Structures are given as C-alpha cells and as structure tokens.
Amino acid sequence: MTRSKVWVAALATALLLDAIGASSALAVKTGPHFFVGGFPLETSKNIVGTGGTTKIASSGTTFECSSVKTVAGSHIEGVSPGKGKITLRMESCKSGLCEVHSVAAGETSESGVIKIPLNVELTYNGTEQQALEEKPPLAVLFRSTESKKALLVETLSCGLLSSKIEATGNNKNAGTFGIQGMAAVIVNIPEPEVEKVEHAAEAHEPPQTIYRYWDETGKLQNVTAELKISGEVAALSMTLLTHLETLAAFSAKAK
C-alpha cells in the first residue's frame, strides 16, 4: 500500500472513530435545559421574581407570606440540566397573628421577612416513561445550598418561639450532572416549553414528591424531595412570576 493510501485509510479510521465518539457523547442524556430566544442558554442570565404568595404548613405550624420576590443576583445557568442560584425574599410573613422573620448569621433581620437562598435545577416531574423519553412535564427543584446541610432557614423567629425549615428526601444527586444540596421541594412550570417573557412557577405539592434525573452514568434516578418545619413534614404552596432581567423570551425544554 502506498504512503498516500495509508494516510487516507488512517484519516478515514480517525474520522470514523470521531463519529462514533460523537454519537456516543450525544447518546448520553443529561436532562432538561434552558432556552433563550429559541437558542440553548450558554451563559448566566439574571432572573427576577416579580411577585407571588407562599404558604408553608406542617401539622403544628403554618407560615403565610403575602409577597414573594427574588433578591438581586439570582440567576440561571446554561448547562444541562439547567441550574442556577436564587434567593427568595418572602414578605409580610405571619404565623397566626405573629409576624415571622428569618435570622441568618451576618444579616440584619427584617420584621415579617423570610429569606431563603437556594440552588435550583430543572428536573422531570412526570412518569418514569416520560422521563425515559425526555418528555415534559418539567419542574424546578429547590435545594439547600450546601451538599450535606439540610437547613434552608436556620431560625424563624415569632416572638419567643423559633422554628427551622429543612430539606430532606433521599438525596443522591451530587454527581457530575447534578447540583449540590439536599432535596427540598418541587415547583411546577406550567407550559415550560413555550417561549415567553414571563413564566409562572407553582408549588401545590404533597409533602413528599418524586422527581427524576439522569445521573453521570446515563441512568435515570427516581428521587424524593421533602420539606420539614422543626422535624414535622410540611407542604409548600407557592406562586411566583419570573422573567429574565433582559426581558427576553425564555423556556425550559426537555431536549
């Protein structure tokens, strides 16, 4: 075989191996991701929560807040699965007639204000078959911000009483494609795949919810999320309107 034929054969083999490698890489499923203006999000975009309401209730304690917003710096990131970091600011919070506020180290407490820093991640919230086929419904998973720390709110003060809000559930998602933090609660996105400037998020879930994600080996994991107030299982009911700071149309897509 001539040198030129050897070179052509080697090149063809290299291209074939590249194609096989690319095909294998494409076959790995990592989960839903964000789109902005019809294109996959590749950078970080600030996200703004403009309003909503919250109710967190266990058998013995109920907190209600008449306003929910996000703190400046809250953002989503262009990876798969889509993720981000947000801080919820809930205002006019009460437990019965008592005003409630969160107490965090290094921060000045404000009467009636609860702040919760969260990691967020897009996840599948339908049947196992829908997730296997990478189809909606999709949801946003709220997580605590540290991998082994379940507390979302260290202390909620109401007069002389204090409570803690923590995330539980069988958290397994600390792998390559996941984000760190204990599982907290699932928030649904009505019409997630529709490109809109403003999206609604809704949490009207039972206290424990199953969500699904692809791990770094390409295996679908079924995991539970759960919220507690001072050890008692709690349910979150919340609505929140969000838009990107640039007011561009965005969506969350399963593929």
matplotlib code that plots the C-alpha trace (Angstrom):
import matplotlib.pyplot as plt

x = [0.0, 1.4, 2.0, -0.9, -3.3, -2.1, -2.7, -6.2, -7.0, -5.7, -7.7, -10.9, -10.4, -9.8, -13.0, -15.0, -13.7, -14.6, -18.1, -18.6, -17.3, -19.6, -22.5, -21.8, -21.5, -24.8, -26.4, -25.7, -28.8, -28.2, -31.6, -33.6, -32.1, -33.0, -33.5, -33.4, -34.8, -35.1, -31.4, -29.8, -28.7, -24.8, -24.1, -25.5, -28.7, -30.1, -33.7, -36.2, -39.2, -41.8, -44.5, -46.5, -47.6, -46.3, -47.7, -45.5, -47.6, -47.0, -49.5, -48.5, -47.1, -48.2, -46.3, -48.0, -46.4, -48.4, -45.4, -42.6, -39.7, -36.1, -33.1, -30.7, -28.1, -30.5, -29.6, -29.9, -27.0, -26.5, -25.8, -27.7, -29.6, -30.3, -29.5, -29.0, -28.9, -31.7, -32.6, -36.3, -37.5, -40.9, -42.5, -45.5, -44.9, -47.1, -47.9, -51.4, -51.2, -47.5, -45.0, -42.3, -38.7, -35.7, -32.5, -29.2, -25.7, -24.2, -27.6, -29.9, -33.4, -36.4, -39.8, -42.1, -39.3, -38.0, -35.0, -34.1, -31.0, -31.5, -29.8, -32.3, -32.3, -34.5, -35.9, -38.5, -41.8, -43.9, -44.0, -40.9, -41.7, -42.0, -38.6, -37.1, -38.3, -37.1, -40.6, -42.3, -43.8, -40.8, -40.3, -37.7, -36.2, -35.3, -32.3, -30.3, -27.1, -24.7, -24.3, -24.8, -26.6, -30.4, -31.3, -33.0, -33.8, -31.7, -34.2, -37.6, -38.5, -42.0, -42.0, -40.3, -40.9, -38.4, -38.6, -36.3, -37.1, -35.1, -35.0, -34.9, -35.7, -33.3, -30.8, -28.5, -27.9, -24.4, -22.8, -21.3, -24.6, -26.4, -26.0, -25.2, -27.7, -30.3, -33.6, -36.3, -39.4, -40.7, -42.0, -44.0, -43.7, -46.9, -46.1, -42.4, -41.5, -43.4, -41.1, -42.5, -41.1, -42.7, -43.3, -45.3, -44.0, -46.3, -45.8, -49.0, -47.5, -48.0, -45.3, -43.1, -42.7, -40.8, -38.6, -36.4, -33.0, -30.2, -27.0, -23.5, -23.6, -26.7, -29.1, -32.4, -32.8, -36.1, -35.6, -37.8, -37.9, -39.4, -39.7, -39.9, -40.6, -38.7, -38.9, -42.5, -43.3, -44.5, -46.1, -45.2, -47.9, -46.4, -46.9, -44.0, -43.9, -40.4, -38.7, -35.1, -33.5, -33.2, -36.9, -36.0, -38.4, -37.1, -38.3, -37.2, -37.1, -36.7, -34.4]
y = [0.0, 3.4, 6.1, 8.2, 5.3, 4.6, 8.2, 8.2, 5.0, 6.4, 9.5, 7.6, 5.5, 8.6, 10.2, 7.1, 6.9, 10.6, 10.0, 7.0, 9.1, 12.0, 9.6, 8.1, 11.5, 12.6, 9.5, 10.4, 12.0, 14.8, 16.4, 19.5, 22.8, 26.5, 28.2, 31.9, 33.4, 30.0, 29.0, 27.0, 29.2, 29.2, 31.8, 33.0, 35.2, 37.1, 36.1, 38.2, 37.0, 39.8, 38.6, 35.8, 34.2, 31.4, 29.1, 26.5, 24.3, 21.3, 19.7, 22.1, 25.2, 27.4, 30.3, 32.5, 35.3, 37.7, 38.6, 36.6, 38.1, 37.2, 39.0, 40.7, 38.3, 35.4, 33.7, 30.6, 29.0, 27.5, 23.9, 20.6, 20.0, 23.7, 25.1, 28.3, 30.1, 32.2, 33.8, 34.1, 37.1, 36.5, 39.5, 40.1, 36.7, 35.6, 32.6, 33.4, 37.0, 36.8, 38.3, 35.9, 36.7, 34.7, 35.0, 34.5, 34.9, 38.3, 39.7, 42.2, 40.7, 42.5, 42.1, 39.9, 39.0, 35.4, 35.0, 31.6, 31.0, 28.1, 26.0, 25.4, 22.6, 21.6, 18.1, 15.7, 15.7, 13.2, 9.5, 7.4, 6.6, 10.3, 10.9, 8.0, 9.6, 13.0, 14.5, 17.0, 17.8, 19.6, 21.3, 23.2, 21.6, 23.8, 22.6, 23.8, 25.5, 23.0, 19.4, 18.0, 20.8, 20.3, 23.6, 26.1, 28.6, 28.3, 30.1, 31.5, 33.8, 34.5, 36.4, 34.0, 31.0, 29.8, 27.2, 25.7, 24.8, 21.9, 19.8, 16.0, 13.2, 10.5, 12.9, 11.2, 14.0, 15.2, 13.7, 15.3, 16.4, 17.3, 20.2, 20.0, 20.4, 18.4, 18.0, 20.4, 20.8, 20.6, 23.7, 23.1, 25.3, 25.5, 25.4, 25.2, 24.6, 27.7, 30.7, 33.5, 36.6, 35.8, 32.4, 31.2, 28.7, 26.9, 24.6, 22.8, 19.5, 16.9, 16.9, 14.4, 14.3, 12.1, 13.7, 12.1, 13.0, 11.3, 10.6, 10.8, 7.2, 7.8, 6.0, 7.5, 8.1, 8.4, 10.5, 12.0, 15.6, 16.6, 19.7, 19.9, 22.5, 21.6, 17.9, 17.9, 17.1, 20.2, 21.2, 24.3, 26.1, 28.9, 31.0, 33.1, 35.1, 35.3, 36.9, 37.4, 40.7, 41.4, 40.6, 38.1, 35.2, 32.0, 28.5, 25.2, 22.2, 18.5, 18.1]
z = [0.0, -0.9, 1.7, 0.3, 0.6, 4.1, 5.0, 3.5, 5.4, 8.6, 8.1, 7.4, 10.5, 12.6, 11.2, 11.9, 15.5, 15.9, 14.6, 16.9, 19.9, 19.0, 18.6, 22.0, 23.6, 22.0, 23.4, 27.0, 28.5, 31.0, 31.4, 30.6, 29.8, 29.4, 26.0, 25.5, 22.3, 20.8, 21.4, 24.2, 27.1, 27.1, 29.8, 33.0, 33.0, 35.9, 36.7, 38.5, 40.6, 40.5, 42.8, 44.3, 47.6, 49.9, 52.5, 54.4, 56.7, 58.9, 61.3, 64.0, 62.3, 59.4, 57.9, 55.3, 53.2, 51.0, 48.8, 47.2, 45.1, 44.3, 45.6, 43.1, 41.8, 41.4, 38.1, 35.8, 34.0, 30.6, 31.4, 31.2, 33.3, 33.6, 37.0, 39.0, 42.3, 43.6, 46.9, 47.7, 49.7, 51.2, 52.8, 55.2, 56.7, 59.6, 61.8, 63.0, 64.3, 64.9, 62.4, 61.4, 60.3, 59.4, 61.4, 59.4, 60.5, 59.5, 58.3, 59.8, 60.4, 59.0, 60.6, 58.5, 56.0, 55.4, 53.1, 51.7, 49.5, 47.1, 44.4, 41.6, 39.0, 36.1, 36.6, 35.2, 37.1, 35.1, 34.9, 34.6, 31.0, 30.2, 31.7, 29.8, 26.6, 27.8, 27.7, 29.9, 32.4, 33.8, 37.1, 39.1, 42.1, 45.1, 47.1, 50.1, 49.1, 50.8, 49.8, 53.3, 55.0, 55.1, 56.7, 54.4, 57.2, 60.4, 62.6, 62.1, 65.0, 66.1, 69.4, 71.8, 69.6, 66.9, 64.2, 61.5, 57.9, 56.5, 53.3, 53.4, 51.0, 49.6, 48.0, 45.5, 43.1, 43.9, 40.7, 37.6, 36.2, 39.4, 41.7, 45.4, 48.2, 49.9, 48.0, 49.2, 47.1, 43.5, 41.8, 38.6, 35.5, 33.5, 29.8, 30.3, 26.6, 25.4, 24.8, 26.9, 28.6, 31.9, 33.4, 36.4, 38.9, 41.1, 44.1, 45.2, 46.0, 48.7, 51.4, 49.6, 45.9, 43.4, 40.8, 38.1, 36.6, 34.6, 36.6, 35.2, 34.1, 31.9, 34.4, 35.3, 39.0, 40.9, 44.0, 46.6, 47.9, 51.2, 53.4, 57.2, 59.8, 63.0, 62.2, 61.1, 57.5, 55.7, 52.4, 50.3, 48.4, 46.3, 43.2, 41.7, 38.4, 36.9, 33.9, 32.7, 33.5, 29.8, 29.3, 26.5, 25.8, 27.6, 28.2, 29.7, 27.3, 27.8, 24.8]

ax = plt.figure().add_subplot(projection="3d")
ax.plot(x, y, z, "-o")
ax.set_aspect("equal")
plt.show()
